[in-house]
Amino acid sequence: MNAAASIADAVDVSTINRLLQDVMQTERNLQRELFDTLGKKDQITERLTRHQMSSATLESIRNGSTRLHSDVLEMSALANVVSDQVRKLDTEQSSVQSTIIRVVLNVDMATCLDGIKNSLECDEYEAAAGFVEEALVNCVANENKSAQFNQALEAVAGVLRDKISSAAVKGEVEQVLRFGKLFPKVGLSQEGLQKICQYLCKRITEQSNQDRVSSTQPSSSDDGVSRTLMLLSELFRSIVSCIEQHSDVLVDTFGSIGLETLIRNLNKECDVCGSHLLKRYMDMRNKNIFQSAKDVQTRSLDSEENVVDPRVIEEYLEEIISMCQISRQYNRWLHDKLTDGQHNDAQVTNTNTFHGDHYNRSLQDVMGFYIKLEEIYLYENVALAIRINDEQVDSLSSSMVDDIFYILQKCARRATETGSIQAVCASLNHINNILTGEVHGATRNDLQHADLNFLEGVLSTSSNDPKIAKKQPKSATAINNADVIADNILVLKQEIEATLGSISGFSSDRERIKSCLHELQEICGIFRQISREALMELIQGILMYIRPVFDTLAALSYEMDETQYSEHEDCDPWMHQLLVQLEEKVLLGLRPHFVSSSFNVLIGLFAEALATRLEGIILTELRFSQLGGLQFEREIRRLILHLSSAFPHAAVREKFARLSEIATILNVENPGEIAEYW
């Protein structure tokens, strides 16, 4: 219709022709589609024929499906009937099986009851316990216990209690263990374990009490103390032996809990017995030692009064150390034993060893006794070492240095051997107090009474009489004492730190020890400062001795031309003289009188003082030309090279660093060159 309208609207021939062509093309397309549709007629007809043939087949299938559905419904009904019958048969079979099991258990129970009765009549207790164990298993399976079985169980348990009590009264260890091992079979495992442990603990207690009573009348106090120490050692040894002897039996019978229970029970007895022995030791030792001894911290060093013999005190200290070491060995053994038991039973988690309240309180009293004795020992022996202080042959320090270090080292080692944090801290405090008090005062006193300006004596005897030259000045000995004491303090601190790993304690206790060691480090600095002050006074004497060299230098003129530069270089007016006096007459003369640490400090301090004096002369009294600056720089380099070569252990170059920089500045042609160096 649209094409017809378009043709109607056409007004020219070209438009009509174009529309005509479109109509003809559309007609051809329609004809082509019509021919294609006619070509498919046979195929469509064939499909219709096949569908008509398959409809009959589908009808047959529908009929077969209907019959199959009916059959399935019928079979389902039959299956439900069969399932009901099977369930009824299963229920009846279970009932029959339960009945059979009950009959068998009843027969077994009757057999066990007869076996129990016959075994008790024949005193075959292992067999009776075995029948009870079997009956208990049957009762667990049957979920009930007959009155007859309960009577038999009580009878067997009563017999076992009577037998183990009788064996304990008679002291028959094997019989106690024999009947104790039968208790788990009658369901009384905990009771059997407790009875065995009670008997073993009773044996330990009775033996300890018997030994203690038998030694109440010793021939002397020392014999009584020795006997007490031996009894304490024997107490620990008997407990260890008991555990070693019976641990395998208890572990096999009761598991790892058996070993742990035995150790806990034995420790309770050891707590009481060990406490009695420690109290007895304290009673035997003369506690009046504190009343007869004066307050050692306020006693004068010049006092030769010695109320308490230090050798007696040392004997007491060694006794206490012996007790502490025995206790530590016992604790370590118990810890290892319990830890080994943990590998076989994960439930055993408590590995605390001997921590009895009674024993610990008594041990604390003993440690308080030890701390006071150690204080007296320290002050008495240090005071004695200071009083008998004397110079030693072939030694640069006096006898008191080695004596005091030996005493302090012995006390520190002894404190660490106790394994007590309190003892270590107390001993360190005593050591610190002695070092800052008596030793510091003695060192200061030696320096005050010694003439530090002994340089002239050293120079006058250095090349004449060998015997006089070898004589050690007291002031040098006092300086060496301060330095050697400082070195010994560091050695002592390192030894204590190395042994801290063997001491158990809380972190707060270890912090206390670290605080004491830090204070020890500070005390070392105090003695270093004493030595430094004395050496500075000696250095002032050296500077006065070489003052003519400084005067010669101050009178020189460094505003040189080339001629003056050559003349100054040839004559060397001051440097050679300075080096000769320093090395050959002063420093080498002083070296034999000082220990290496003191002499190295002396060289370092002298180099610093010499550089400061030369710097003052340069800045206040000399003027320089470029050649003069060059000459002075060469002299300073020569001085630094000579001193650093002669004394390689001293930091000579560091001390002359500022003076060397000044000499370099004096050598530049103009101030702008300074920027090239810095």
Secondary structure, DSSP 8 states (H G I E B T S, - for coil): -HHHHHHHH--SHHHHHHHHHHHHHHHHHHHHHHHHHHHTHHHHHHHHHHHHHHHHHHHHHHHHHHHHHHHHHHHHHHHHHHHHHHHHHHHHHHHHHHHHHHHHHHHHHHHHHHHHHHHHHTT-HHHHHHHHHHHHHHHHHHT---HHHHHHHHHHHHHHHHHHHHHHHHT-HHHHHHHHTTGGGGT-HHHHHHHHHHHHHHHHHHHHHHHHHHTSS-SSHHHHHHHHHHHHHHHHHHHHHHHHHHHHHHHHHH-HHHHHHHHHHHHHHHHHHHHHHHHHHHHHS-TTHHHHS--TTTS-TT----SS-HHHHHHHHHHHHHHHHHHHHHHHHHHHHHHHHHTT-TT---------HHHHHHHHHHHHHHHHHHHHHHHHHHHHHHHT--B-TT-SSBHHHHHHHHHHHHHHHHHHHHT-HHHHHHHHHHHHHHIIIIIHHHHHHHHHHS-S--HHHHHHHSSS-HHHHT---HHHHHHHHHHHHHHHHHHHHHHHHHHGGG----HHHHHHHHHHHHHHHHHHHHHHHHHHHHHHHHHHHHHHHTHHHHHHHHH--B---HHHHHHHHHH--SHHHHHHIIIIIIIHHHGGGS-HHHHHHHHHHHHHHHHHHHHHHHHHH--B-HHHHHHHHHHHHHHHHHHHHH-TTS-HHHHTHHHHHHHHHHT-SSGGGHHHH-
